[in-house]
């Protein structure tokens, strides 16, 4: 199953809340504690990474994080996995 047109090699329908998987390039897909899909992928248009969650964005809890650092992207992924 594809999510946002990428990561076709991960079947998101089988992910349980709190579970995540990664593909061969290190991109990650998970289902948050609240059951929402969370994705960490490399940016296509510019260098860096984007982490997104399929929830409505709020000022106190954005649903998208863009970063140039892999470590920061992983921290954002883990945070969205817990908080969404």
N, C-alpha and C positions, 0 to 999 in steps of 0.2 A: 504494500500500500504506500502511496506517495503522500507526503505532507509538504505543502508549500512548493511542490514541484521538485523536491530534492529528496535525497536519502531513500531511494526506492528499495534498498536492500534491507531495511528494517521494517518489520511487520508491526505497526503501532497497535493494531487491534488485539495483539496478544499481551501488551504491556499492562501490568497491574499497578495500582497506585504505589508510588515510591520506587518503582522499578525503572531502570534506564539501560540502554544498550548503546554501543558505539559501532561505527563501521570501520573499515580498514584505514581510512584517512584520519580517524580520531574524532570525527563529527559525532555528536551525541543526540539521542532522542529519548525522552522519558515521559512517564505519566506522573504528575505531581501528587503529593499527598491528598490534594483535593480532587484528583481525577482529570486534571487538565494536561494537555500535551505541551511539552517543553522541548525546544530544539536549540542546539548549539551547532552552528555551521560556519564554514569559511565564507567570507564575503566574496562576491564575484566582481563587482564593479571597482573595488578598492582593496588594498591590503587590510587585513583584520578579520574580525569575527563578529557574528551577531547571535544573540541569544533571544529567543522569542517564546512567549507562552500564549496559548489560545484563550486568554481572558481579556476582559475590557480593561484598558489602561486607566489608571487613576494617578493623580499627582503624587500621592504618597507611596504608590506601588506601580511603577511602570511595567508594562508587559514586554518591553524590548530594550535590550542593552547592546550597544555597539562599542567594541573595544579593539585596540591594536594588539593587545597582549593575550596570549593563550591562557596564562594563569588567571587573569582577570575574567576571561570568558568562562572558565570553569567555576570560579567563585560565583559568578552571576547565575550559572546553570544550577548549581547546588542551592542557591538562595531561592530561586523560582520553584525548584522542586519541593522545597519545604513550605513556602509561603502561598503558593497558588492553589 
